[in-house]
Amino acid sequence: MPELIIKYKNKRTLEALRDFSKYFDFSIEKRKKTKKAEFNIKGVTIVPADSSVDTKELEDIFSNKSIEAKQLRQNAWQRTR
């Protein structure tokens, strides 16, 4: 069965939808918001971002610098043989 997510602000909207569900043969399920779980991609664990981390200290390092991605790859990311 296809699913549709409806967001509403007013409780009366939910009451109206419940009344319509009796006549138009659809169901209403209440779902709790869940935290995103960790998952793996090719052996690398992906962890959801944490908004409590303070990144302001990094702004001084990277602000107003003319760092280009191409130059960074050539200088810093090359393997030594």
Stockholm file with secondary structure:
# STOCKHOLM 1.0

chainA/1-81         MPELIIKYKNKRTLEALRDFSKYFDFSIEKRKKTKKAEFNIKGVTIVPADSSVDTKELEDIFSNKSIEAKQLRQNAWQRTR
#=GR chainA/1-81 SS CCCCCCCCSCHHHHHHHHHHHHHHTCCCCCCCCCCCCCEEETTEEECCCCTTCCCHHHHHHHTTCCCCHHHHHHHHSCCCC
#=GC SS_cons        CCCCCCCCSCHHHHHHHHHHHHHHTCCCCCCCCCCCCCEEETTEEECCCCTTCCCHHHHHHHTTCCCCHHHHHHHHSCCCC
//
